Amino acid sequence: MSILNGLKEEMKNAPQGVFCPHLFKCRGYEASRSECLPDIRADGIAAVFTQPKPYIYKNDLIVGSIRPYYVAPTQEDAELVSQYMAKYPERNFWQGVDHFAPDYFTAVNIGIPGLIGKIEKSKEAHKDDAEKIAFLDSMKKTLIALCDKLTAYAEAAKALIGTPGYDEKRLTLIADNCIALTKHAPKTFMEGLQLVWMIHNCFVSEGRYAMAIGRIDMFLYPLYKQDIENGSLTDEYATELLANAFLKICERRFSGGDDVVNICIGGVDEEGNCSVNGLSYCVLHAVRDVNLPGPNLSARITPDCPDEFLDECLKVIGTGLGYPALMNDPVNITALSRKGYDIRDVRNYCMVGCIENFITGMQPPWSDNRFDPICYLEDILLKYDAEALDNITDMDEFMSIYEAQLAIGVEEYIQRMRANAYVEDPENMTSPFLSCFCDFCIERGLDINMGGSKYPSVHGAALMGIGTVSDSLAAIEKTVYETKKAKLSEIAEALKADFAGYEELRELCRSAPKYGNNSEYADKYAVWYTKTLNDMFDNYTTYDGGAVYTAMAANVSNIHAGRDLAATPDGRLAGKPLSDAASPTYGCDTRGVTSTLLSLSKPDYTRCACGTVVNQKFTPAAFKDGKREKLLQLIRVYFSRGGQEIQINSTSRETLIDAMEHPENYPTLVVRVSGFSAIFVTLGREVQEDILSRTQHETV
C-alpha cells in the first residue's frame, strides 16, 4: 500500500468527540495573568497551539493534524467557553475573521525567526507608541507559540521511534524539519511545505475557515527548483509530499465537517510573464492523487501558457473531480486593476473560498453575500396594479422602472452589509497571529482589521440569476412589446397563478429567445445586467473605504432563493431554482456548447472583480485523447473573447442517476457543485437534481 493510500485509511478512523478549538483558547484566557487585551488574545492563541498533544499519522510526511482538537467537553468546559467567549468574542464572517490568503511568500522567504526579527525592528520604530508595542508583542508571542508547536511535533516524532507501524527514517526527517523551522527559514522544499502546512494548521486550529493556501507553485518554487537541480528532490517525491499535506485538508470531512481551501497555480508573475513551472504540474498531480473534494484548486490560464499545462488541467478535470476551476488571467487582472491596486500586487492575486479574487496577503479577510435581482423584477410585476403595468408603453420604460427598483435594492444591500460588518469594540477583537501574515501589519504595528493591511477591506456582492433575468426580460419584450400577444398585466396574473390556467401564455414565454444560444435578443440583457449592476455597486465602499466587488456566483443559493420566489416571465414555475451563477438556465441552452460560450463571453467581465462561476457539463468521452484538444481550443477561444471562468463536470448523466438511486455504490463519486466540489451522494436531493439538470454536451 502506498503512503498516500495508507494515510487515507488512517484518516477514515474519524476522531472521537467535537471539534473544540475555542475550549483551548478559553483555557488560555483563564490562565492569562495579563491585563493587556492584545496580550490576553495572544495567550489564548498560544494555548490553542501548544496545549493539545500533537498527533502524527503512521503515514505522515508533512505533519500537522487537527485531531487533537476533537474532545468530549464536560459541563464545566461548556461553562468556561461560555464565560470567556462572552468576555473575548470573535469576529464573524462579515467582520473579517477568515477567507484570507496569507503572505506565505514572506513566511517561506525569511521563516519564523525572520518574522520575529521584523517585529523587533518595528518595535524600535514605534518605541514611543505603547499600543503598537503591545500589539507587536502579542504578534511575537503567537509566533513563539508556533515554534513551540513545531518543537512539540519534533519531540512527538522522536518519541514514536520504535513504535510498530511507524517508519524511523520518516520520523527522524519530520523531527529534523520541525526543529529546523524554529531556527531559520526553510532550506529545502520539504521544510518549506512543512512550514506552510503548519501555519495553515494553526489557522484551522484557531477555528478559521476557508483559509487559502494560494500560489503554492510560486512561493515554494525557488526551493523546489533548488532541490530538483541538486538532485535531492524528484517530481514524483514532490507530488507525494504535496498530496500528503493536501489530504489532511479533508480531516474534517472524515469527521462530518468540511473546509474550503483554495490553492492557486499558474498565471503570471509580478513582471507579467507566464509563471507555469514544474511545481505547477506536481500540484495538479497531487490533487489528482488525493481524489477528494478537499483542495479547491484554481488554475490561472494565460494566453501564452503551454497547451501542455491546460491539457493536464483537463486530464485532472476529466477524472470526475471537476477541478481545477479555470480562470482567465487577463480578465481577472484587468478587473482588479480597475480598483486601483498596484499592478505588481494585482498580478500576484489568488482566490479565497470558492472563486473569489484576492490580493494575496494585502487586504483584510473576505466577506460576501448574495444579491438577487429577480426579487425586484417580481416587485414590479406582482405589486403594480393592472392599469399601472399596462400603462408602461415600451421596453425602454419598463427597463427604466426596473433599474430604479434595482437601485433601491442595492442601497438596502449596502446598508445591511455595513451593519453586518460593524464591530463595536475592535480593540477587544484583534487577530495577532493572522496579522503576522498580512503585509504591512508588522511594519505599521496594527491589526489586520484595524488599518494594518496595505489595502482596505473588500466585499463581494454575488449576483444571482443572470439567465433567469435575461430570459424573463426577453420574454416580456417578445410577448408584450413586439408580438403583442399578451399584456404585461396578463403576464403578472399568470405569475400569481403559477401559470395554472395560463399554459398557452407560458409556452409563449418559454418559446422566447433564451440566453446561452448566441442570440442577441436575449444576450443583450445579460450585457445590460452586468453593466448596470456594476455601475450601481461602484458607487459604494466598505466601512474603511474599500471596494465593493461583484461576482456572477450563487454557490447553491440559486436553489434556496428560488424556493421563495413566484413564477417568472421566462416560464419558470414558483419555487424552482433560479439559473445558476453566470450560466444560462439549464436546458435552455439548446444550440450546443459553442453557442453557449459565445453568449457567456458577451458581458464585460472585467467589471466583475470578484470572479465568475460558469458550470458546464461534458460526457467523459470529451476528455479522451484525440478529443480533448477540441475542448482545449474551445476554452482558448472562450477566454480570448472575454470569458472569465469555466468549471466542468465530466460525469455522465447516467452515472449521476444511478448514484441517486444506489448511493451505496458511489461513496467516492466527486462532482463540481458550484465554486467547490463534493461527494455527490452526500449532497441534498435538490442540489443533486440541479447538477443533473445541467445541459450535458456530447461533443465540442
C-alpha positions in Angstrom: 0.0 0.0 0.0 1.3 3.5 -0.9 1.9 6.1 1.8 -1.0 8.2 0.4 -3.4 5.2 0.5 -2.2 4.3 3.9 -2.8 7.8 5.2 -6.3 7.7 3.7 -7.1 4.5 5.5 -5.8 6.0 8.8 -7.9 9.1 8.3 -11.1 7.1 7.8 -10.8 6.3 11.5 -12.5 9.6 12.4 -11.6 11.3 15.7 -14.0 11.0 18.6 -15.6 14.0 20.1 -16.4 17.5 18.9 -14.1 20.0 17.2 -13.5 22.5 20.0 -10.6 24.9 19.3 -12.3 27.6 21.4 -12.0 25.4 24.5 -8.2 25.5 24.4 -8.3 29.3 23.7 -10.6 29.9 26.7 -8.3 27.9 28.9 -5.5 30.2 27.7 -7.7 33.2 28.6 -8.4 31.8 32.0 -4.7 31.2 32.7 -3.5 34.6 31.4 -2.2 37.0 34.0 -2.0 39.9 31.7 -4.3 43.0 31.7 -3.4 44.0 28.2 -6.1 43.0 25.7 -3.8 42.0 22.8 -1.6 40.0 25.2 -4.6 38.2 26.5 -5.6 37.4 22.9 -2.1 36.1 22.3 -2.3 33.9 25.5 -5.5 32.3 24.1 -3.9 31.6 20.7 -0.7 30.3 22.3 -2.8 27.8 24.3 -4.6 26.7 21.1 -1.2 26.0 19.5 0.5 24.3 22.5 -1.9 22.6 24.8 -3.2 19.8 22.6 -0.9 16.8 22.2 0.5 16.5 18.7 -0.9 13.7 16.5 1.3 12.1 13.9 -0.1 9.5 11.5 1.9 6.4 10.7 2.0 7.6 7.0 2.7 11.2 7.7 5.4 13.0 5.7 4.2 16.5 6.5 2.8 16.8 10.0 0.1 19.0 11.5 -3.3 17.5 12.4 -6.5 18.9 13.8 -7.4 15.6 15.5 -6.2 16.8 18.9 -8.9 19.5 18.8 -11.6 16.9 18.9 -12.6 16.5 22.6 -15.6 15.4 24.7 -16.3 18.7 26.5 -17.7 18.5 30.1 -20.3 20.8 31.5 -17.5 22.6 33.2 -15.8 23.1 29.8 -19.0 24.4 28.3 -19.4 26.9 31.1 -15.7 28.0 30.7 -16.2 28.6 27.0 -19.5 30.5 27.5 -17.8 32.7 30.1 -14.7 33.6 28.2 -16.2 33.8 24.7 -18.6 36.4 26.0 -15.7 38.3 27.5 -13.4 38.0 24.5 -15.8 37.5 21.5 -14.6 36.5 18.0 -15.2 38.3 14.7 -17.6 36.7 12.3 -17.5 36.2 8.6 -18.9 39.7 7.9 -16.4 41.3 10.2 -13.1 39.8 8.9 -12.4 36.5 10.6 -11.3 34.2 7.8 -11.5 33.6 4.0 -7.9 35.1 3.7 -4.9 34.3 1.6 -1.8 34.6 3.9 1.5 36.1 2.8 3.3 32.7 2.5 5.9 34.3 0.2 7.5 36.2 3.1 7.0 33.4 5.6 8.9 31.0 3.3 11.5 33.5 2.4 12.5 34.6 5.9 11.0 32.0 8.1 9.6 32.4 11.7 12.9 33.9 13.1 12.8 36.4 10.2 9.2 37.4 11.1 10.2 37.8 14.7 13.1 39.9 13.6 10.7 42.2 11.6 8.6 42.6 14.8 11.6 43.6 16.8 12.6 46.2 14.1 9.0 47.6 14.1 9.0 47.8 17.9 12.1 50.0 17.7 10.4 52.2 15.1 7.3 52.5 17.3 9.0 52.6 20.7 7.1 55.7 21.7 3.7 54.2 20.9 2.6 51.9 23.8 -0.5 50.5 21.9 1.6 49.5 18.9 4.3 48.0 21.1 1.6 45.9 22.9 0.2 44.6 19.7 3.6 43.8 18.3 4.4 41.9 21.4 1.2 39.9 21.0 2.1 39.0 17.5 5.6 37.9 18.7 4.0 35.7 21.4 1.9 33.8 18.8 5.0 33.2 16.6 6.9 31.8 19.6 3.9 29.6 20.2 4.2 28.4 16.6 7.8 27.5 17.3 6.7 25.7 20.5 4.2 23.7 18.4 6.8 22.7 15.9 9.1 21.7 18.8 6.3 19.6 20.3 5.8 17.8 17.0 9.5 17.1 16.7 9.6 15.6 20.2 6.4 13.6 19.5 8.1 12.2 16.3 11.2 11.2 18.2 9.1 9.6 20.9 7.4 7.4 18.3 10.6 5.9 17.0 10.4 2.2 17.6 6.5 2.2 17.7 5.1 -0.6 15.5 3.8 0.8 12.2 6.0 3.9 12.2 9.0 4.3 10.0 12.1 5.5 11.9 13.6 7.3 8.9 10.4 9.3 8.2 10.0 10.2 11.9 13.6 11.4 12.1 13.1 13.5 9.0 9.9 15.0 10.4 11.7 15.9 13.7 14.6 17.4 11.9 12.4 19.6 9.7 10.3 20.8 12.5 13.3 21.8 14.6 15.0 23.4 11.7 12.0 25.7 11.1 12.3 27.1 14.6 15.9 28.2 13.9 15.9 29.5 10.3 14.0 30.0 7.1 13.2 26.8 5.1 16.2 25.5 3.2 14.5 22.6 1.4 11.2 22.1 -0.4 10.1 19.7 2.3 10.9 22.2 5.0 9.0 25.0 3.1 5.9 22.8 2.6 6.1 21.8 6.3 6.2 25.4 7.4 3.2 26.4 5.2 1.2 23.4 6.3 1.9 24.0 10.0 0.8 27.7 9.7 -2.3 26.6 7.8 -3.0 24.0 10.5 -2.7 26.8 13.1 -5.3 28.9 11.3 -7.7 25.9 11.2 -6.9 25.2 14.9 -7.9 28.8 15.7 -11.3 28.0 14.2 -10.8 29.9 11.0 -12.5 28.6 7.8 -11.7 28.8 4.1 -8.1 29.9 4.6 -6.4 29.8 1.2 -3.0 28.4 0.6 -2.8 30.5 -2.6 0.0 30.5 -5.1 2.0 27.5 -3.9 3.7 27.0 -7.2 5.2 30.4 -6.8 6.2 30.8 -3.2 7.7 27.2 -3.0 9.1 27.2 -6.5 12.6 28.5 -5.5 13.1 25.7 -3.0 11.6 23.1 -5.5 13.9 24.4 -8.2 17.0 24.3 -6.0 16.2 20.7 -4.8 15.5 19.4 -8.3 18.7 20.9 -9.6 20.9 19.5 -6.8 19.2 16.0 -7.1 17.7 15.9 -3.6 14.1 16.0 -5.0 12.2 14.5 -7.9 8.8 15.5 -9.3 7.4 12.2 -8.0 8.5 12.9 -4.5 7.4 16.5 -4.6 4.0 15.3 -5.7 3.9 12.7 -2.9 4.8 15.4 -0.3 2.1 17.7 -1.6 -0.5 15.0 -1.7 0.4 14.1 1.9 -0.4 17.6 3.0 -3.4 18.2 0.8 -5.1 15.0 2.0 -5.2 16.5 5.6 -7.4 19.3 4.3 -10.0 16.6 4.3 -9.6 15.7 8.0 -12.8 17.4 9.0 -14.6 15.8 6.1 -13.9 12.4 7.6 -15.5 13.5 10.9 -18.6 15.1 9.3 -17.2 18.7 8.8 -15.7 20.4 5.8 -13.4 23.2 4.8 -12.8 25.1 1.5 -9.1 25.6 1.0 -8.3 27.3 -2.3 -5.0 26.6 -3.9 -3.9 28.6 -7.0 -1.5 27.6 -9.8 -0.4 29.2 -13.0 -0.9 32.8 -14.0 1.7 35.5 -14.5 4.5 36.7 -12.2 5.0 40.2 -10.9 6.5 41.2 -14.3 3.6 39.8 -16.3 5.4 36.7 -17.6 3.7 33.3 -17.6 4.8 31.5 -14.3 3.8 27.9 -15.1 6.6 25.7 -13.9 7.4 22.1 -12.9 5.8 22.6 -9.5 2.5 23.6 -11.1 2.3 20.1 -12.6 3.2 18.5 -9.3 0.3 20.3 -7.6 -2.1 19.1 -10.3 -0.9 15.6 -10.0 -1.1 15.7 -6.2 -4.7 16.9 -6.3 -5.5 14.1 -8.8 -3.9 11.5 -6.5 -5.8 12.7 -3.4 -9.0 12.4 -5.4 -11.2 14.0 -2.8 -13.1 17.3 -2.7 -10.6 18.8 -0.4 -8.2 21.2 -2.1 -10.3 23.6 -4.1 -7.8 24.0 -7.0 -7.9 27.1 -9.3 -5.7 27.4 -12.4 -4.9 30.8 -13.8 -4.8 30.5 -17.6 -2.7 33.0 -19.5 -2.9 33.3 -23.3 0.7 32.1 -23.6 0.6 29.3 -21.0 1.7 26.0 -22.5 -1.0 23.9 -24.1 0.5 21.1 -22.1 -0.5 22.8 -18.9 -4.1 23.4 -19.9 -4.2 19.8 -21.2 -3.0 18.5 -17.8 -5.7 20.6 -16.2 -8.3 19.0 -18.4 -7.0 15.5 -17.7 -7.5 16.1 -13.9 -11.0 17.6 -14.6 -11.7 14.5 -16.7 -11.2 12.2 -13.8 -14.5 13.5 -12.5 -13.1 15.8 -9.8 -14.4 18.9 -11.5 -11.4 20.9 -10.8 -9.2 22.9 -11.3 -11.5 25.7 -12.0 -10.1 27.5 -15.0 -9.6 31.3 -14.5 -8.9 33.8 -17.4 -5.9 35.7 -16.1 -6.1 38.8 -18.3 -9.8 39.4 -17.4 -9.2 39.0 -13.7 -6.1 41.2 -13.8 -8.0 43.9 -15.7 -10.9 43.7 -13.3 -8.7 44.0 -10.2 -6.7 46.8 -11.7 -9.8 48.9 -12.0 -9.9 49.0 -8.2 -6.6 51.0 -8.0 -4.2 48.3 -6.7 -0.5 48.3 -7.8 -0.1 46.2 -10.9 2.6 44.0 -9.3 0.2 43.2 -6.4 -2.7 42.5 -8.8 -0.5 40.1 -10.8 0.0 38.1 -7.6 -3.7 37.6 -6.9 -5.1 34.3 -5.9 -8.5 33.0 -4.8 -10.1 32.5 -1.4 -13.1 30.3 -0.7 -14.7 29.3 -4.0 -13.6 31.6 -6.7 -13.2 35.0 -5.0 -10.2 37.0 -6.3 -8.0 38.3 -3.5 -4.8 40.4 -3.4 -2.5 37.9 -1.6 -1.7 38.9 1.9 -2.5 42.6 1.4 -6.1 43.1 2.5 -8.4 42.1 5.4 -10.3 38.8 5.2 -13.0 38.5 2.7 -16.8 38.8 3.1 -19.7 38.4 0.6 -23.4 38.0 0.3 -25.9 37.2 -2.4 -27.9 39.8 -4.3 -31.0 38.6 -6.1 -32.1 41.0 -8.9 -35.2 38.7 -9.6 -36.8 40.0 -6.4 -37.0 43.5 -7.8 -38.5 42.3 -11.1 -41.1 40.4 -9.0 -41.8 43.7 -7.1 -42.9 45.3 -10.3 -44.9 42.5 -11.8 -46.7 41.4 -8.6 -47.2 44.7 -6.8 -48.2 47.1 -9.5 -51.9 47.0 -10.4 -53.0 46.0 -13.9 -53.6 49.6 -15.1 -50.1 50.7 -14.0 -48.5 47.7 -15.7 -50.4 48.2 -19.0 -49.5 51.9 -19.0 -45.8 51.0 -19.3 -45.6 51.9 -23.0 -42.5 50.1 -24.2 -39.5 48.1 -23.2 -37.3 51.1 -22.5 -39.8 52.4 -20.0 -40.0 49.0 -18.3 -36.2 48.8 -18.1 -36.1 52.3 -16.5 -38.6 51.2 -13.8 -36.6 48.0 -13.2 -33.4 49.9 -12.9 -34.9 52.2 -10.3 -36.1 49.2 -8.3 -32.6 47.7 -8.5 -31.0 50.9 -7.3 -33.2 50.8 -4.2 -32.2 47.1 -3.7 -28.5 47.9 -4.0 -28.8 50.7 -1.4 -30.6 48.4 1.0 -27.9 45.7 0.4 -25.1 48.1 1.2 -26.8 49.2 4.4 -27.1 45.6 5.5 -23.5 44.9 4.6 -22.2 47.8 6.6 -24.4 46.9 9.6 -23.2 43.3 9.5 -19.5 44.5 9.3 -19.8 46.9 12.3 -17.6 46.0 15.3 -18.4 47.9 18.5 -15.2 47.1 20.3 -12.4 46.3 17.7 -9.7 46.6 20.3 -11.1 43.5 22.0 -11.2 41.5 18.8 -7.7 41.6 17.5 -6.0 38.9 15.5 -2.3 38.9 16.3 -1.4 35.6 14.6 -3.3 36.3 11.4 -1.8 39.8 11.3 1.7 38.3 11.1 0.9 37.1 7.6 -0.6 40.3 6.2 1.8 42.7 4.5 2.4 46.0 6.4 0.7 44.9 9.7 4.1 44.3 11.3 5.6 47.5 9.9 2.6 49.5 11.0 2.1 47.8 14.3 -1.6 47.4 13.6 -4.1 44.7 13.4 -5.2 43.3 10.0 -8.7 44.7 10.5 -7.7 48.0 12.0 -5.6 49.6 9.3 -2.6 47.2 9.3 -3.0 45.9 5.8 -1.7 47.6 2.7 -5.2 47.8 1.2 -8.6 48.3 2.8 -11.3 45.6 3.1 -13.4 44.5 0.2 -16.8 42.9 0.0 -18.3 40.8 -2.8 -21.9 41.1 -4.0 -22.7 37.8 -5.6 -25.2 38.5 -8.4 -27.6 35.7 -9.0 -29.8 34.5 -11.8 -28.4 36.3 -14.9 -30.0 33.6 -17.0 -33.4 33.9 -15.3 -33.3 37.7 -15.6 -32.2 37.8 -19.2 -34.7 35.2 -20.3 -37.5 36.9 -18.4 -36.8 40.3 -19.9 -36.5 38.8 -23.4 -39.9 37.1 -22.9 -41.5 40.4 -21.8 -40.1 42.2 -24.8 -41.2 39.4 -27.2 -44.7 38.7 -26.0 -45.7 42.1 -24.7 -44.0 44.8 -26.8 -43.0 43.0 -30.0 -45.7 40.4 -30.9 -48.2 42.0 -28.5 -49.7 38.5 -27.9 -50.1 39.4 -24.2 -50.4 42.4 -21.9 -48.0 42.9 -19.1 -50.9 42.6 -16.7 -51.7 39.2 -18.1 -48.2 38.0 -17.5 -48.4 39.3 -14.0 -51.7 37.4 -13.4 -50.1 34.2 -14.9 -47.2 34.5 -12.5 -49.5 34.9 -9.5 -51.4 31.8 -10.6 -48.1 29.9 -11.2 -49.2 29.7 -14.8 -52.2 27.5 -13.8 -54.8 28.2 -16.5 -52.2 30.2 -18.5 -50.5 27.2 -20.1 -50.6 28.8 -23.6 -49.1 32.0 -22.3 -46.4 30.0 -20.5 -45.5 28.3 -23.8 -45.2 31.7 -25.4 -42.8 32.9 -22.7 -40.8 29.6 -22.9 -40.5 30.0 -26.7 -39.0 33.5 -26.5 -35.2 33.7 -27.2 -33.1 32.4 -24.3 -29.6 33.3 -23.0 -26.9 30.8 -23.9 -27.7 30.3 -27.6 -25.7 33.2 -29.1 -28.9 35.1 -29.7 -28.5 38.9 -29.4 -32.2 39.2 -28.5 -31.6 37.6 -25.1 -27.9 38.1 -24.7 -28.2 41.9 -24.7 -29.9 41.6 -21.4 -27.0 39.7 -19.9 -24.7 42.5 -21.1 -27.1 45.1 -19.5 -27.3 43.1 -16.3 -23.5 43.1 -15.8 -23.0 46.7 -16.7 -26.0 48.1 -14.8 -25.3 46.3 -11.5 -21.6 47.1 -11.6 -22.3 50.7 -12.2 -24.6 50.7 -9.1 -22.3 48.9 -6.8 -19.3 51.0 -7.9 -21.0 53.9 -6.1 -20.3 52.3 -2.7 -17.4 51.4 -0.4 -16.9 49.2 2.6 -16.6 50.6 6.1 -12.9 51.5 5.6 -13.2 52.8 2.1 -12.5 49.6 0.2 -14.2 48.4 -3.0 -17.4 46.5 -3.4 -16.7 43.8 -5.9 -19.3 41.9 -7.9 -19.4 38.3 -8.9 -21.6 36.1 -11.0 -21.8 33.4 -8.4 -24.5 31.7 -6.3 -22.9 28.7 -4.7 -26.2 26.7 -4.3 -28.2 29.8 -3.2 -30.0 29.8 -6.6 -31.9 26.8 -5.2 -32.8 28.4 -1.9 -33.6 31.8 -3.5 -35.9 30.1 -6.0 -38.0 28.5 -3.2 -39.2 31.9 -2.0 -40.0 33.3 -5.4 -43.1 33.2 -7.5 -43.1 32.1 -11.2 -41.1 34.3 -13.5 -41.7 35.5 -17.1 -39.3 33.1 -18.6 -41.7 30.3 -17.8 -40.0 29.1 -14.6 -42.6 27.9 -12.0 -42.8 29.1 -8.5 -40.3 27.6 -6.0 -38.0 26.2 -8.7 -34.3 27.1 -8.7 -33.0 30.3 -10.4 -30.4 30.0 -13.1 -27.0 29.1 -11.7 -24.3 31.8 -11.3 -23.2 33.0 -14.7 -24.6 30.0 -16.5 -27.6 30.0 -18.8 -30.8 28.5 -17.4 -30.2 24.7 -17.6 -32.0 23.2 -20.6 -32.5 26.5 -22.4 -29.0 26.5 -24.0 -30.0 24.2 -26.9 -27.7 25.2 -29.7 -24.5 23.5 -28.4 -21.6 24.5 -26.3 -20.0 26.8 -28.8 -23.1 29.0 -28.9 -23.4 28.8 -25.1 -19.8 30.1 -24.6 -20.3 32.8 -27.3 -23.2 34.1 -25.2 -21.3 33.8 -22.0 -18.4 35.9 -23.3 -20.5 38.9 -24.3 -20.9 40.6 -20.9 -17.9 42.7 -19.8 -16.5 40.6 -17.0 -13.6 43.0 -16.5 -16.2 44.7 -14.3 -16.6 41.7 -12.0 -13.5 42.0 -9.8 -14.7 39.1 -7.5 -14.9 36.5 -10.2 -17.4 34.3 -12.0 -18.8 30.8 -11.9 -19.7 29.1 -15.2 -20.7 25.5 -14.8 -20.6 23.3 -17.8 -21.0 19.5 -18.2 -19.4 17.2 -20.8 -19.6 13.5 -21.2 -16.4 11.6 -20.2 -15.8 10.9 -23.9 -14.9 14.6 -24.4 -11.8 14.1 -22.2 -10.3 11.2 -24.1 -7.1 11.5 -26.1 -7.9 12.9 -29.6 -11.0 14.8 -28.4 -9.6 16.7 -25.5 -7.7 19.0 -27.9 -11.0 20.4 -29.2 -12.1 21.2 -25.7 -8.8 22.9 -25.1 -9.2 25.1 -28.1 -12.8 25.9 -27.2 -11.6 27.2 -23.8 -8.9 29.2 -25.5 -11.4 30.9 -27.8 -13.9 31.5 -25.0 -11.1 33.2 -22.9 -9.9 35.2 -25.8 -13.4 36.6 -26.3 -13.6 37.7 -22.6 -15.0 34.7 -20.7 -13.8 34.9 -17.1 -14.1 31.4 -15.7 -15.2 27.9 -16.5 -15.5 24.7 -14.5 -16.6 21.4 -15.8 -18.3 18.3 -14.6 -17.3 15.2 -16.6 -19.6 12.6 -15.0 -22.3 11.2 -17.3 -25.9 11.8 -16.6 -26.5 8.0 -16.4 -23.9 7.7 -13.7 -25.5 10.5 -11.7 -28.9 9.0 -12.0 -27.6 5.6 -10.8 -25.8 7.3 -7.9 -29.0 8.9 -6.8 -30.8 5.5 -6.9 -27.9 3.4 -5.5 -25.8 5.8 -3.4 -24.1 2.9 -1.6 -22.3 2.1 -4.9 -20.8 5.6 -5.2 -19.1 6.5 -1.9 -16.2 8.4 -3.6 -18.0 10.0 -6.6 -16.8 13.6 -6.8 -18.7 16.3 -8.7 -18.3 20.0 -9.2 -21.2 21.7 -7.4 -20.6 25.4 -7.9 -17.4 27.1 -6.6 -16.5 23.8 -4.9 -16.6 20.1 -5.4 -18.3 17.5 -3.2 -19.0 13.8 -2.8 -22.2 13.5 -4.9 -24.1 11.1 -2.6 -23.6 13.4 0.4 -25.5 16.3 -1.3 -29.1 17.1 -0.7 -31.6 15.9 -3.3 -32.3 19.4 -4.6 -28.6 20.0 -5.2 -28.2 16.6 -6.9 -31.2 17.4 -9.2 -29.8 20.8 -10.0 -26.5 19.2 -11.1 -28.4 16.6 -13.1 -30.4 19.3 -14.9 -27.3 20.9 -16.3 -27.1 20.7 -20.1 -24.8 17.9 -21.0 -22.6 18.4 -24.1 -21.7 15.3 -26.0 -19.2 16.9 -28.4 -17.4 20.1 -28.9 
